[in-house]
Amino acid sequence: MKNNRGPHKGGRGFGEPRRVFGAPAEDAYRLPSAASTPEELLLLGALKRCGGDGVPSKSLQREAGIRDKDSFYKALKSLEELKEVTVDKDHWVKLVPPAKEIEAEIVSLSARFGFAKPKIGEDIFIPGRDLNGAFLGDKVILWDLQKRDRGPSGKVKRIVERKENKLTGTVHINEHGSAVVTPDGPVRYDMEVQAARLGGAKDGDKVLIEPIQDGRGDWSQAAVKYVFGTGDRARVCADAIIERCGIPTKFPSEVMAQAEKISRMTVTQADIDERLDLRDEPIFTIDSADAKDLDDAVSAMKTVDGYTLGVHIADVSHYVKAGTPIDTEAFLRGTSVYFADRVIPMLPEALSNGVCSLNAGTEKLTFSALMDFDLDGNMIDYRFEKTVINSKVRGVYSEVNEIFKGTASPKILEKYSPVMDSLMAAKELADILQHNGKSRGQMDLTSDETKFLLNEDGVCIDLLPRTQGISEELIEQLMVAANCAAAKASLDAEIPFLYRVHEKPNPDRVYELCDLFDRLGVKCGELKKGSPSAKDFAEVLSRVKGTGKESLVNQRILRTMDKARYDHRELGHFGLALNEYSHFTSPIRRYPDTSIHRILSDVVRGEDKGSIRKKYKTFAEESAIESSKNEVRAVTGERDAEDCYMAEYMRAHLGEHHVGVINGVTPKGIFVKLQNNAEGFISLGDFESCDFEFDGEICHKCRRSGKTLMMGQELAIIIAGADVATGRIDFMPEEP
């Protein structure tokens, strides 16, 4: 066929002496090629030399110097399949433009489409036919990127790296014996399970599965690899969630052996001689009654000029040395993980509940932040010291709250008498620090945390909102002060460090939030200026405090904010309205704190700052990245398990009538949140004789009756269903 493109406009005429040109400027952004054979590489080189307008295939063969016709067309077909080149009907060959390639990770899959997350920018929609065999977690190269009304779309060009998924789900077997598994998480379609691959699973069982590709390359089938048990039990579902999230539960034998050896260590006279001796100070801990890993203790004294505060933290870095098996395992875990029925600790219990725990009446090695404040609560001096303490009282939040309320029994007052002056000075200082936080604009965000009460069989029998009393706020304020001092110490010394950062929210998201608040009737003028401060958000929060919209506004502001994370750069903490902040106070359960202790220990020992910079630069960056990743893993697991426990509780209360608040509005229905924090879905079809019109964001309005379903509106509901395996709760309107 004759082409009608006219003469070739490449870098030189074909048949002229060959000249090798530099790659086009945009080629600097091209991702590594998947070409592997010599012929494929020759073809790509020839195309690059000839520019971007395309080359007739016969001319390209001559330019590439490939004499064998079969070898040429085999290489050309391979490059076309790899999405490196395109070949049109006129046999013109073009390189796929580099600017339309991007590396991304497949983050969710539905029956007919998927989404991939690039390193920068929003998620990219991928039609099912263009997934090219990619599955959840795979790293892929996307091409043919297009901007559409609902967001960007693209196609999978090739798979760079396969991810070995730990996928869980629930088995469903129909009356004919056919089985499917409904996966948990971001795979949102059922997968067929052949009888030979059920592994003994029964209907309703929670299982670990291996996805299997069918003959077309689609991931439509699965094999059961492990059966956790019935999906009707939240505890079983939590087992599956832990496995799916990849949360380590068993310590390697060498870690346990080292922990056992460390647990037998005692505080020696040599330890005392080389530390600041604070054993006679009125030091105490305050924790929940069931806490066993006591990693922080405090002491305070009022002076003529202000206050002296000591925050004494378990010296984990003394026991957990860099590069040891126990340190490597802690780095991989990153944090302790808390479920309703268990704690998965970062450190073995021999350390977390034993040698490192600041139990009262025993000598313990600590790392102390010693701070001086003026009468207005301004930190005027600080220093860090390796110390030895002997906590005088094992305080309990509920008991201390009774003391502050003036309702404590004589027994409680007697228990706290050795540290009463220290406790009262700490409260006085904490009150000032709390006032200062509000003055500078610290946001008082609540996250509606729930405490799950389980019976002896591990079944959830009650949902209790977690409340923060005076003593909880006291400890929080004193820990924030110590964290600030640690960040100041690193900045003053100009050394590598880990910071707890919380960046300013994206302006576009703030704009969307303001639009939502306007429609909800929440005044938010402060947020509409160019770059609203934390104090502006705090004003909006205070405006709705105690109203029916408080929980909703809290939730929406939380969603607007970037998530706090760890970074080796100090970027400030927007939510706390602080320019410098870190995490120093919980090394038993957070690896960033252990990292900070290790760095500051070298500073306290007087090690040369140049060597500290060299020693910790890479470590600080790696620890920040890994700790942030592991924190997300832990939070994801904790929240998914909470959904299952909530559903388990609500299943025992089907048919009950409650009043909740509309917390979310979707095209298909609404979410209603009850006072106990349980959230259920109501389908629009459950409202009889209604023809709703959705405004696209916050409200459905019936065209016939004018009835509205708007975010923030109270609604009477009936608990209609609860599926423990998925954590889904369904409501019905009390008046359909």
Secondary structure, 3 states (H helix, E strand, C coil): CCCCCCCCCCCCCCCCCCCCCCCCHHHHHCCCCCCCCHHHHHHHHHHHHCCCCCEEHHHHHHHHCCCCHHHHHHHHHHHHHCCCEEECCCCEEEECCHHHCEEEEEEEEECCEEEEEECCCCCEEEEHHHCCCCCCCCEEEEEEEEEECCEEEEEEEEEEECCCCCEEEEEEECCCCCEEEEECCCEECCEEECHHHCCCCCCCEEEEEEEECCCCCCCCEEEEEEEEEECCCHHHHHHHHHHHHCCCCCCCHHHHHHHHHHHCCCCCHHHHHCCEECCCCCCEEEECCCCCCCCEEEEEEECCCEEEEEEEEECHHHHCCCCCHHHHHHHHHCECEECCCCEECCCCHHHHHHHCCCCCCCEEEEEEEEEEEECCCCEEEEEEEEEEEECCEEEEHHHHHHHHHCCCCHHHHHHHHHHHHHHHHHHHHHHHHHHHHHHHCCCCCCCCCEEEEECCCCCEEEEEECCCCHHHHHHHHHHHHHHHHHHHHHHHHCCCCCEEEECCCCHHHHHHHHHHHHHHCCCCHHHHCCCCCHHHHHHHHHHHCCCCCHHHHHHHHHHHCCCCEEECCCCCECCCCECCCCCCCCCCCEHHHHHHHHHHHHHHCCCCHHHHHHHHHHHHHHHHHHHHHHHHHHHHHHHHHHHHHHHHHHHCCCCCEEEEEEEEEECCEEEEECCCCCEEEEEHHHCCCCCEEECCCCEEEECCCCCEEECCCEEEEEEEEEECCCCEEEEEECCC
